[in-house]
Amino acid sequence: MKLLVVFLITLFTFATTAFANKYVVSNQKVTFHEGYIRCRTYGMDPAEILSECDHKELLEALPPHKELGYINGFWIFATNILDRATFIWMKSNKPLFYSLFSITQPDVMGTKGNCLEIYQHNIGIFLWSENNCETKLRFVCQRKDHNSTSSCKDNNVELKNNISN
């Protein structure tokens, strides 16, 4: 009986690890830089959305909620602090290749912020926006071995995409 219980626990642990979403969403509200540090502290990477496929996988991990608007968003870890015209992913140091900014974003005049978030624009529709890096939002991390949990074949095949309202 003990052997069966150990086997079932091992099987459950393997199944949940093998089929877990690559993204992990925190319920804690912290600044952009605190979120980055917490992802690292938890043994994960800060989230990067490199393709439409990544975006769809992130949507599966985001909790359903009724709050709309950028004040209820989640940090994803790109910033344009060094160059206002170019967002760079903090983990890989790569510029955005794929994006899903709302119609008024990115704000190249610099009035909104320098850190990237994803927020629910309409029920079930998530877009990207700049926000002040000191704003406290929930944040998204990704598992370090995300290739084993990802259904995305190649993260660099999508073209830059902007969606309006």
N, C-alpha and C positions, 0 to 999 in steps of 0.2 A: 504494500500500500504506500509506504514512504517513497519507494522508488517511482511509483506512478505519479505521486504528487510532485516530486522533484522534476520528473520528465515534463509534466504539464506546465509547471512554472517556467522551466527552461524554454519550452516551445512557445509559450505566451510571450516571454521576454524577447525571443528571437523574432517572432512575428511582429510585435509592436515596433521593434527597432528597424527591421527590414522594410516595413511598409509605412513607416512614419513620414509625415510631411517633412521636407527639408527645412521649412521655416518654423520658428518658434516665436509666438507673440507674447509679449509681457503685459501684465496688467498694471505694472508700476508706471507711474508718470514721472519722468525725469527729463533733464535737459538733453540735447543732442549728444554732447560729449560724455555725459554720465551714462547714457544708453550704450554708446560705443564701448566704454570701459566695462560696463556690466556684461555685455555680450562676451567680451574677452575673459572676464572673471568667471563666467559660467562655462568656460571651455568651448565657446562657439565663436563664429565669425559674425561681424556686423552684416546685415542683409544687403545684398546687391541684386538688383533686378536687371538682368542682362538681355532678356528677350521676352516676347509675348508669352512664351511657355512658362518662364519664371513668374511672370505676372499672374498667370492663371493658377499656378501652384500656390502663390502667396494668397490669392483669394480664398483658396480652400482652407488655409490656416487662420484667416482673419475671423474673429468671432462675429456672429450676426448681431447687429445692434441697430437701434433706431436713431442714434445721434448722427446728424449730418453736419458737414462743414469741416473746414480745416482745423478748427479748434479741438476737434475730436479725432485727430489723425494719429498716425503711427510713424515714428522716425524710420526711414530707410537711409542708409549711410553714404550719401553723396553730398558734396559741398562745393560751392563756388567762392570760397573765402579768398583763395589765391588769385583767381581771375574771374571777375564778375560775369564774363561771357561764356565760361566753360565750367560745367559741373564735372567733378572727378569723384569716382567711387573711392572711399577711404581705404578699403582693404586692398584692392588690386591696383590702385592709383591709375585707373583707366578712365578716359572720358566716357560720358554716356553715349551709347550706340543706339539703344532703344529707350524711348521715353513715352510717357502717357500724361503729359501736362494738361491741366485745365486750360481753357481758352485764354485766360489772362496771364498765363505763366509760360515760361519763366519771366520774372520781373527784372529785366536787365537794367532798369533805372535804379534798382537797389533799395526800394522803399519797403519791401516785404521781409526779406531775410536772406540768409546764405545757406541754410540747411534744408535738406529735402525730406518731405513727408509724403505719405500716401493717405488719402482721406476718402470717406464715403461722400460723394457728390450728390447722388440720388440713391435710393434704396438699391443695393446690389451693384452700383456703379462706383468704382474707386478710381480716382485720378491723383495726379501728383501736383504738389505745390511747394513753393518755397515758404519757409517760416523762420522766425527769429530763433536762433540756435539756443537761446536761453528759455524758450517756451517749454513747459513741461508737458510732454506727450508720452503715450505708451510707445514701445519700440519693438522692432523685429530683428531677431538674430537668425542665423542659419547654421545648420549642423555642419561641422568641418568636413565630414565625408559626405557631402551632399550628392555626389554622383551616384551613390548607391541608393539614395532615396528620391532621386529626381527622375521624372519621366521625360525631361528635356534631353534630346539627343545632342544638340549643339547650341550653346548659348549665344553664338555670335552670328546667327543667320537672319535675324529680324532687322528690318529697316526702322529708322527713327519714325515715330508715329505720334502725331498730336491730335487729340480729340477735342472737339468743342462741345458746348452744352448739348 
